[in-house]
Amino acid sequence: MIQRIQTIYLLLAAATSGGLIFLVSLWVDGEGNEVVAMDENVYFGAFVTSAILSIVAIFLYKNRQLQTVINRLNLMLNLILLGVFVYRALTMSGATAVAEKGIGMFIPILSIVLIVLANKAIRKDEQLVKSADRLR
């Protein structure tokens, strides 16, 4: 299980979604307060759900099709989260009060890349198993 590269990718995606939200801020509001994911329940729930889906996908290593489906759900969740962050960044007021975008808005991008790499490795494993079955 751990020797497979997709497990490493999924562990990194889980650590990104579940761990980095505690370390980096999403944005800084007009009063200078850093907004982290724990301050906003919806964002926190989406990040934790993404981390849980990545961990669940790791333990589904015997069922590659289900593992791919779980990863696609996680990918859609991260795309929605990224879309919400882009919308929030574009509508963030900057004229009346200085508002800064934080590095935490890019966490879904890193998670998306890692999940896509994991799906690619899962697909490669599936093709390897199918080719081995043809040889028997």
C-alpha positions as CSV (number, residue, x, y, z in Angstrom):
1,M,0.0,0.0,0.0
2,I,2.6,2.6,1.0
3,Q,5.0,1.6,-1.7
4,R,2.6,2.8,-4.4
5,I,3.3,6.4,-5.7
6,Q,-0.4,7.3,-5.6
7,T,-0.4,6.7,-1.8
8,I,2.3,9.3,-1.5
9,Y,0.4,11.7,-3.6
10,L,-2.8,11.2,-1.6
11,L,-0.9,11.5,1.7
12,L,0.5,14.8,0.5
13,A,-2.9,16.0,-0.7
14,A,-4.4,15.1,2.8
15,A,-1.5,16.9,4.5
16,T,-2.1,19.9,2.3
17,S,-5.8,20.1,2.8
18,G,-5.8,19.1,6.4
19,G,-2.5,20.5,7.7
20,L,-1.7,23.7,5.9
21,I,-5.1,25.3,6.8
22,F,-3.8,25.7,10.3
23,L,-0.5,27.3,9.3
24,V,-1.4,29.8,6.6
25,S,-4.1,32.5,6.3
26,L,-6.6,32.7,3.6
27,W,-6.8,36.5,3.5
28,V,-6.4,39.6,5.5
29,D,-9.5,41.7,6.0
30,G,-9.8,45.5,6.0
31,E,-9.1,45.8,9.7
32,G,-5.8,43.8,9.4
33,N,-7.2,40.6,10.9
34,E,-5.9,37.4,9.4
35,V,-8.7,35.1,8.3
36,V,-7.8,31.4,8.6
37,A,-9.9,28.5,7.5
38,M,-11.0,27.7,11.1
39,D,-12.7,31.1,11.3
40,E,-15.0,30.3,8.4
41,N,-16.9,27.0,9.1
42,V,-17.7,26.4,5.4
43,Y,-14.1,26.6,4.3
44,F,-12.9,24.6,7.3
45,G,-15.5,21.9,6.5
46,A,-14.5,21.7,2.9
47,F,-10.8,21.4,3.7
48,V,-11.4,18.7,6.3
49,T,-13.7,16.8,3.9
50,S,-11.0,17.0,1.2
51,A,-8.4,15.6,3.7
52,I,-10.8,12.8,4.8
53,L,-11.6,11.9,1.2
54,S,-7.8,11.6,0.4
55,I,-7.3,9.4,3.5
56,V,-10.3,7.2,2.6
57,A,-8.9,6.8,-1.0
58,I,-5.6,5.6,0.4
59,F,-7.3,2.7,2.1
60,L,-9.2,1.7,-1.0
61,Y,-6.1,0.5,-2.8
62,K,-7.6,-2.9,-3.6
63,N,-10.5,-1.3,-5.4
64,R,-8.9,1.0,-8.0
65,Q,-12.2,2.0,-9.7
66,L,-13.7,3.2,-6.4
67,Q,-10.5,4.9,-5.5
68,T,-10.6,6.8,-8.7
69,V,-14.3,7.8,-8.1
70,I,-13.4,9.1,-4.6
71,N,-10.5,11.1,-6.0
72,R,-12.8,12.6,-8.7
73,L,-15.2,13.7,-5.9
74,N,-12.3,15.2,-4.0
75,L,-11.2,16.9,-7.2
76,M,-14.7,18.4,-7.7
77,L,-14.7,19.6,-4.1
78,N,-11.4,21.3,-4.5
79,L,-12.4,22.9,-7.8
80,I,-15.6,24.3,-6.2
81,L,-13.5,25.6,-3.3
82,L,-11.0,27.2,-5.7
83,G,-13.9,28.8,-7.6
84,V,-15.3,30.2,-4.3
85,F,-11.8,31.6,-3.5
86,V,-11.4,33.2,-6.9
87,Y,-14.9,34.7,-6.6
88,R,-14.0,36.0,-3.1
89,A,-10.7,37.4,-4.4
90,L,-12.3,39.2,-7.3
91,T,-15.1,40.7,-5.2
92,M,-12.8,41.6,-2.2
93,S,-13.0,45.3,-1.6
94,G,-9.7,47.1,-2.1
95,A,-10.7,50.7,-2.5
96,T,-12.1,51.5,0.9
97,A,-9.9,49.3,3.0
98,V,-6.7,47.6,2.1
99,A,-7.4,43.8,1.8
100,E,-4.7,41.3,1.0
101,K,-5.1,37.8,-0.4
102,G,-3.3,35.2,1.6
103,I,-1.3,32.2,0.4
104,G,-4.0,29.9,1.8
105,M,-6.2,30.6,-1.3
106,F,-3.8,28.4,-3.3
107,I,-4.1,25.3,-1.2
108,P,-6.8,23.9,-3.4
109,I,-4.5,24.2,-6.5
110,L,-1.8,22.2,-4.8
111,S,-4.4,19.6,-3.7
112,I,-5.8,19.4,-7.3
113,V,-2.4,18.8,-8.8
114,L,-1.6,16.0,-6.3
115,I,-5.0,14.3,-6.8
116,V,-4.6,14.4,-10.6
117,L,-1.1,12.8,-10.3
118,A,-2.6,10.1,-8.0
119,N,-5.4,9.4,-10.5
120,K,-2.8,9.1,-13.3
121,A,-0.8,6.6,-11.2
122,I,-3.9,4.6,-10.4
123,R,-4.8,4.5,-14.1
124,K,-1.2,3.3,-14.9
125,D,-1.6,0.5,-12.2
126,E,-5.0,-0.5,-13.8
127,Q,-3.4,-0.8,-17.2
128,L,-0.6,-2.9,-15.8
129,V,-3.0,-5.3,-14.1
130,K,-5.0,-5.6,-17.3
131,S,-1.9,-6.3,-19.4
132,A,-0.9,-9.0,-16.9
133,D,-4.3,-10.6,-17.1
134,R,-4.0,-10.8,-20.9
135,L,-0.7,-12.7,-20.6
136,R,-2.2,-15.5,-18.4
